Each structure stands twice: as structure tokens, then as C-alpha cells.
Amino acid sequence: MTHPLASLLVPQLRWDPGLGFTYLEEMIGDAIDVGVGGFWISGGSRAEVAALTAELHRRSRLPLLIGAEIDGGP
């Protein structure tokens, strides 16, 4: 169920050294279901970020804005 204001939200997905991005699976699903406008990715290797970004685009019915914090790496 999408919500009209959800497209203004861009939740942060923070990489965890022990879990990667897997611990966020349920939150990502909920965010996509309500129709968020994108995600802000923080941390992770280049391959992990690329895989996550591809998965987010694949799962979303709407185009997503993807932002990244790249101060400390990819």
C-alpha cells in the first residue's frame, strides 16, 4: 500500500560489518511497499553496494533515487 507522502522519504541503509545489509531486508520491503522515493546507502564494499542497488531497483515499482555516503569508501 503506497502512501502519497512516502515518496518524500529516503531511508538510510547502513552496512553492518557482521551482517552486511541482510539485517535490513524487512525494513527495505516495508519501505518499498509504502513507496519511498529512494534510499541513502552508507558503507559496504563496491560489490555489496552495487548488488543492493540493483536489488532495490528490481523490487521497486517506482524509480528510486539512490544516494551514497562515500567519504570512507565505495
RAURLIN-V222241 format. One line per field, one symbol per residue. ss: DSSP state (a for helix, b for strand, c for the rest). psi: psi as a letter, one per 20 degrees, with the letter a starting at -180 (. if undefined). burial: # if it has 24 or more other ideal C-beta (glycine too) atoms within 12 Angstrom, else .. Layout:
ss = ???
psi = ???
burial = ???
This chain:
ss = cccaaaaacbbbbbcbcccbcaaaaaaaaaaaaacccbbbbbcccaaaaaaaaaaaaaacccccbbbbbccccc
psi = oqphihiiqnqpoppphhicihijggggggghhikqiaqoporqrggggggggggghghqiqqqppqqojgja.
burial = ..........#.#.#.....#..#...#..##...#########...##..##.##...#...#.#.#......
